[in-house]
Amino acid sequence: MRQLTLKACPMCGSKKIRLVKRDIESRRGGRPFVAKKIDIEECPTCGERFFSPTSMEQIAAQQPTQKTSASGRKSA
C-alpha cells in the first residue's frame, strides 16, 4: 500500500488519517457501478474521504465501457 500523504484532515483537523481499501460507488454515462478495493485516505473522526490521482486511476480502470451503436452514437 502507498504512503499516507495527509498529516491531518483538512475538514476537521484530526491527525488520525488512515489508508484503507474501500468499494467506491460511482457513475459512468448516468449508470451506476462499483469500483472494488480502491486505495483511499479516510478520516475516522469525520468520515471524509480523500482520493489521490492513483485512486482516481483505479476507479477509471474499473469503469464499464459504454456501448456504441453502428452509427457511432452512444446507446441509451
C-alpha positions as CSV (number, residue, x, y, z in Angstrom):
1,M,0.0,0.0,0.0
2,R,1.2,3.5,-0.7
3,Q,2.3,6.0,2.0
4,L,0.0,8.4,3.7
5,T,0.0,11.9,2.1
6,L,-2.1,13.8,4.6
7,K,-0.8,14.7,8.1
8,A,-4.2,16.0,9.3
9,C,-7.8,16.1,8.0
10,P,-8.4,19.4,6.2
11,M,-12.1,19.2,7.2
12,C,-11.9,18.6,10.9
13,G,-8.2,18.7,11.8
14,S,-7.9,15.2,13.1
15,K,-4.5,13.6,12.9
16,K,-5.9,10.1,12.7
17,I,-6.0,9.8,8.8
18,R,-5.6,6.3,7.7
19,L,-5.0,4.4,4.5
20,V,-7.9,2.0,3.6
21,K,-9.3,0.0,0.8
22,R,-13.0,0.7,0.0
23,D,-15.5,-0.2,-2.6
24,I,-16.5,3.1,-4.2
25,E,-19.9,3.8,-5.8
26,S,-19.7,5.9,-8.9
27,R,-21.4,6.6,-12.2
28,R,-20.5,6.5,-15.9
29,G,-22.8,7.8,-18.5
30,G,-25.5,8.1,-15.9
31,R,-25.2,4.4,-15.0
32,P,-24.0,3.3,-11.5
33,F,-21.1,1.0,-10.9
34,V,-18.9,-0.1,-8.0
35,A,-15.1,0.2,-8.2
36,K,-13.7,-2.5,-5.9
37,K,-10.9,-2.2,-3.4
38,I,-9.8,1.4,-4.1
39,D,-6.9,2.8,-2.0
40,I,-8.0,6.0,-0.3
41,E,-7.2,8.1,2.7
42,E,-10.0,8.4,5.2
43,C,-10.6,10.3,8.4
44,P,-12.2,8.1,11.0
45,T,-13.3,11.2,13.0
46,C,-15.5,13.0,10.4
47,G,-15.7,10.3,7.7
48,E,-14.2,12.5,5.0
49,R,-12.5,10.5,2.1
50,F,-9.6,11.7,0.1
51,F,-8.8,10.4,-3.4
52,S,-5.3,10.6,-4.8
53,P,-4.5,10.6,-8.5
54,T,-3.7,6.9,-8.2
55,S,-7.1,6.3,-6.5
56,M,-8.8,8.0,-9.5
57,E,-6.9,5.9,-11.9
58,Q,-8.0,2.7,-10.1
59,I,-11.6,3.9,-10.4
60,A,-11.2,4.8,-14.0
61,A,-9.7,1.4,-14.8
62,Q,-12.8,-0.3,-13.4
63,Q,-15.4,1.8,-15.2
64,P,-17.6,-0.2,-17.5
65,T,-17.3,0.6,-21.2
66,Q,-20.2,2.3,-22.9
67,K,-21.7,0.5,-25.9
68,T,-22.0,2.4,-29.1
69,S,-24.4,1.8,-31.9
70,A,-23.5,1.1,-35.5
71,S,-23.9,4.9,-36.3
72,G,-21.2,5.6,-33.7
73,R,-23.6,7.2,-31.2
74,K,-23.7,6.1,-27.7
75,S,-26.7,3.8,-27.0
76,A,-29.3,5.0,-24.4
